[in-house]
Amino acid sequence: MNDRVVIEGLTVLARIGVYDWEQAIEQRLVLDVEMAWDCQRAAQTDNVQFCLNYAEVSQFITDYIRKRAFKLIERLAYELCDELQAQFSISALRIKVSKPTAVANAQNVAVIVSRGQL
């Protein structure tokens, strides 16, 4: 299966960082998520019940991040992979978590974590 569902540029405000002042504010994270999903039945039937509901996935990600505090984007990415696979029965996925304001003279910093074969 080579089908994928992709969410790009999902922006979430998070309490994230290793410094005390970072835990006292919200910082913008941007996520790109690529998920293996067999889209054939949805395509053949034109029926939404056979799709991976990307609105639900996006809301799950947002809620998961907003309800927790993290020090590292690495931890956030690893936890999200595990939670998404369990919650939505996703066999393989790739998550890129970007923290655009982490380094003053860089446009962006990010980690990319993968599970399974995409």
SVG drawing of the C-alpha trace seen along z (x, -y; Angstrom):
<svg xmlns="http://www.w3.org/2000/svg" viewBox="-21 -36 42 38">
<polyline fill="none" stroke="black" stroke-width="0.4" points="0.0,0.0 1.4,-3.4 -1.6,-5.5 -1.1,-8.3 -3.2,-10.9 -1.2,-14.1 -1.8,-17.0 0.6,-19.9 1.3,-23.0 -1.0,-22.2 -0.2,-25.0 -0.6,-24.4 0.2,-26.6 2.2,-24.6 3.9,-24.8 7.3,-23.5 10.9,-24.2 13.7,-23.4 13.8,-26.8 11.4,-27.9 10.3,-31.0 9.4,-28.7 7.0,-26.7 5.3,-29.9 4.3,-30.9 2.8,-29.3 5.0,-28.8 3.9,-28.0 4.6,-24.6 4.0,-23.5 3.3,-19.9 3.4,-17.9 1.9,-14.4 2.1,-11.7 0.0,-8.6 -0.2,-5.3 -3.9,-4.7 -5.5,-2.4 -7.8,-4.9 -9.0,-2.4 -12.4,-1.6 -13.1,-5.3 -12.2,-6.1 -14.4,-3.2 -17.5,-4.0 -17.1,-7.8 -18.1,-7.1 -16.5,-9.1 -16.8,-6.2 -13.9,-4.5 -11.5,-7.5 -9.1,-8.4 -10.8,-11.4 -8.1,-14.1 -10.2,-16.6 -10.4,-14.1 -6.7,-13.4 -5.9,-17.2 -8.2,-17.8 -6.6,-14.8 -3.1,-16.2 -4.2,-19.7 -5.9,-18.5 -3.0,-16.2 -0.5,-19.0 -2.6,-21.6 -3.3,-19.4 0.3,-18.7 3.7,-20.4 6.8,-19.2 10.5,-20.0 11.6,-18.6 10.0,-18.4 11.5,-14.9 9.4,-13.7 6.3,-15.3 6.9,-13.7 7.6,-10.2 4.4,-10.3 2.3,-11.6 3.4,-8.7 2.5,-6.2 -0.9,-7.8 -1.9,-8.3 -1.1,-4.7 -3.1,-3.4 -6.0,-5.8 -6.5,-5.6 -5.0,-2.2 -2.3,-3.8 0.2,-1.2 2.9,-3.7 3.4,-7.4 5.9,-10.2 5.7,-13.3 7.7,-16.5 7.4,-18.8 8.8,-22.3 9.6,-25.0 10.2,-28.1 11.3,-30.4 13.8,-28.0 16.9,-29.6 17.0,-33.3 19.0,-33.2 17.4,-30.1 14.2,-30.0 13.1,-26.8 14.2,-23.8 12.4,-20.5 12.5,-16.8 11.2,-14.1 10.1,-10.8 8.8,-7.8 7.0,-4.6 6.6,-1.7 7.3,-1.7 5.8,-4.5"/>
</svg>
